[in-house]
Amino acid sequence: MGIKGLTKLLADNAPKAMKEQKFESYFGRKIAIDASMSIYQFLIVVGRSGTEMLTNEAGEVTSHLQGMFSRTIRLLEAGIKPVYVFDGKPPELKSQELAKRYSKRVDATQDLAMALEADNKEDIEKFSKRTVKVTKQHNEDCRRLLRLMGVPVIEAPSEAEAQCAVLCKAGKVYAVASEDMDSLTFGAPKFLRHLMDPSSRKIPVMEFDVAKVLEELNLTMDQFIDLCILSGCDYCDSIRGIGGQTALKLIRQHGSIESILESINKERYQIPEKWPYQEARQLFKEPVALTDEEQLEIKWTAPDEEGLISFLVNENGFNSDRVTKAIEKIKAAKNKSSQGRLESFFKPTATTSVPLKRKESKCVLKHPKSAIKSKMFSLQDCNSSRPNVIGSLSLPIFNLGAKHFIPLSRGVCFST
Amino acid sequence: MLELRLVQGSLLKKVLESIKDLVTDANFDCSATGFSLQAMDSSHVALVALLLRSEGFEHYRCDRSISMGMNLGNMSKMLKCAGNDDIITIKADDGSDTVTFMFESPTQDKISDFEMKLMDIDSEHLGIPEAEYHAIVRMPSAEFARICKDLSGIGDTVVISVTKEGVKFSTRGDIGTANIVCRQNTTVDKPEEATIIEMNEPVSLTFALRYMNSFTKASPLSNTVTISLSSELPVVVEYKIAEMGYIRFYLAPKIEEDEDETKPQV
């Protein structure tokens, strides 16, 4: 799924491009969410124990509805305006990846059967999760639910992440929320992870800024796409023996996959025979997505109370009190989203787009990922040894002036 | 090398008290012009802009423009250790990652040095364009603070509307409603007690009281407060700091949505 090891690669090489943000700080923001990914997560997580899942009277699974309903309300209550984007037809290049996933699922189904026979609870849990598949019906149910809730839905002609990125680039939404790092490769200017995580997990939202990623990695967007293809994406195989770190080194050295191919040792690294990296690149650069103004028109509306009750309570066996309460929450939430944000009035000054490197070392106050603690020590180390006051003599004077003088004159001290 | 000596040390204490609850970390910018700060609250709804001009300091040395990232809570803890009559000197050496606050008692018999670690803060500077405001209200800061406090007992938001009649603050909550009208009043003994309303156009805006209340913590800095309003612009609540500069709070209004009353289609 997504780009292999990109999170870690960025944490190591572009820590400033990722920021931890509070969930609450996204109020008033329009955010495009990759719906298929969310539904998949809901099916795995919500109301599951062993092979049992939440179902309605007819025995149809309702985990996705429960998940979608409660998480969306959580977003709305925080004043966030979500727009869900559904996957369309997968690109042909993805068929290989999809076939792989399919065979994994078949394997898992067999393993599950065995586990059931052996009554091994752990294995049942593990394999039943792997057999999860998002069906057309699941998607259709969620679309219907969202429309009833007054939340806009967009059907992507192809990949949902690509469509999300287009929405974000067009300024229709502030950011894209997904767990799939593909979104960055598709060039979504801002990309959020963990937005849809349950509140109980208390994981802060991780915000990625693509411009900063490029700046920190010192790559162009095209080079970044090449880096992602080399690291391993959904659309084509990667070269054996080349992972994220090596890929970054090679791209920095050679600039593009073509020049890398010319110069690397073909015996050491076996290039796949059929390697459609150019097509993959094309998919990332110009994905199939809706771009018309009209098609991208998104509107949030009032919830359809009767519709929700009949759909959730009557058709899917939800508790009617809980649904009624939830509808009240949706209505109350509308109030909250009316608070404006300062950025809609004042724009960041030009200086911030070309931030002065205050330090040569890459330091972060809070390391974004605890999983890479070993790295932290070295980072902290450089943090303490570096002066925090910007007095380093090596910095050219005019730069300092640019950083601090312009914002002062423009931003703060307009005359009184 | 940076050395700023402020005889009226209490002023810095008051500044910190007024902003530390709104903003947790901020960069103080120091240049030849003065000591300044621009920071947003974590939700990016309110912004504080502070300027203490260099002329207001007894001694002001700033060799080049630098910015110092500070945790305002920690800074406030340190400044609380200064007496109200103390002279405060802010010092930082080139290449150091700390800032020193030196407190001298007026009689010079006690000198305290507090050294605080600096932080590296990534913050955005917003460009605030100069704007013509539709209405500007100047009133006693204590009066404004009282109004905000009173209204927040009843509702969460305040509608501030300026008309020919005066300036009206109103709120609505579960228990009922409240309306407070202040009329122009210049016939007072002391000029700072006056309420002066300049209006080019009537204006009415809605704001979250929580933030307004937070701004009024700057009331000890000035007897008067100036509220500048324009439709669809953040309100500016300004407290002048005598002979030194100002502290300004910007707050984004609440925006009524008009598009949503259509029934969803299924």
Interface residues (C-beta under 8 A of the other chain):
Chain A: K16 K19 K22 E24 S25 F27 R144 R147 L148 G150 K299 W300 T301 A302 P303 D304 G307 K334 S337 S338 Q339 G340 R341 L342 E343 S344 F345 F346 K347 P348 T349 A350 T351 T352 R358 K359 C363 L365 N383 S384 R386 P387 N388 V389 I390 G391 S392 L393 I397 L400 G401 K403 H404 F405 P407 L408 R410 G411 V412 C413 F414 S415 T416
Chain B: D29 S31 T33 G34 S36 Q38 M40 S42 S43 H44 V45 A46 L47 A49 L51 R64 S65 I66 S67 M68 G69 A92 D93 D94 G95 S96 D97 T98 V99 K117 L118 M119 D120 I121 D122 E124 H125 L126 G127 I128 P129 E130 A208 E232 L233 P234 Y246 Y250 A252 P253 K254 I255 E256 E257 E259 D260 E261 T262 K263 P264 Q265 V266
